[in-house]
C-alpha cells in the first residue's frame, strides 16, 4: 500500500514543482540571492514587495532595511520595472559565514548579497515619469498613469 502523502497532489504541477524546489533550497542551504519575476509572492524573496494601484499611479513598496540607497538600481524596460542591488553583511562583506576570525555564525537569517525583483507594469502606467524614494528602510516607487487613462468627468450639454 502507498503512503497517503504520496497520493495527494494539488493538481497544479507547476505549484508542486515550485514546492519541491523550495524544499530542496531549504535542504541545500538557501536561495542563490537573486530573485526573478516568478518570485513575486514567494516566501523568502528579497526585498518583500507591496504593489498597488490607484486612479493616479501604480505604487510599489520594497521593504529593504539596512541598504545604502546609492546601491539600489531601479530601471524600467519594455513594461517591466526592475529593482536590484546588493545588501552588505554587517562586517562589510557579502554573505560570508564568518563574522570575524574568532566567531562563526551558526544562524544567519538576515539576507545578504545581490538581489533582483521584477514587476510587470500595467499598460496605463507611464514609465517616463517614475519616481523613487528610500526612507527608513522602505523604497517607494511611484509610476504615474498616462493622463488619457485616468477617469475624467464629461460635461453633458443640452442639444439646443
PyMOL commands that set and color helices and strands:
alter all, ss='L'
color gray80, all
select helices_A, chain A and resi 4-7+13-27+37-39+69-71+147-149
alter helices_A, ss='H'
color red, helices_A
select strands_A, chain A and resi 48-53+57-63+73-77+80-87+113-120+125-135+138-145
alter strands_A, ss='S'
color yellow, strands_A
deselect
rebuild
show_as cartoon
